[in-house]
Amino acid sequence: MELSSKTRFFTQENVDQKWFVVDATGKTLGRIASKIAHIIRGKHKPTFTPNADLGDFVVVINAEKVVVTGKRQELKEYYHNTLYPGGARFESIKDVAKTKPHMMVEHAVKGMLPHNRLGRRMIKKLKVYVGSEHPHSAQMPEPLSL
């Protein structure tokens, strides 16, 4: 019995990409984000290649119903800088949850992807929606329980 000694590298043309839909109702933000990042990166597939974008698409619904635990509700802040002098802007997670709850999930998943060109391409495969409706029914996403 002879084993192949060559490492196989896959490209985007060689791998089919699926669509998954995740319901975030009652799920913890960090735990759901790490599992979504795992799927977007493609680490759940046997064809995982670290330098290629071979992961699957993920649609997250009910993003406003995601839960944060502990004292994060009072202490966690999102930072943004306008690049003008004195342009530091801080926004508490309470305010973000009221005005743009989709940003919490996007920010958490983006932080768990590579911080380079590949990561910027991977984050485009995440679609987050407030409420239970999404416009991606034509892709026939499979429900994913996390």
Order of alpha helices (4+ residues) and beta strands (2+ residues): beta-alpha-beta-alpha-beta-beta-alpha-alpha-alpha-beta-beta
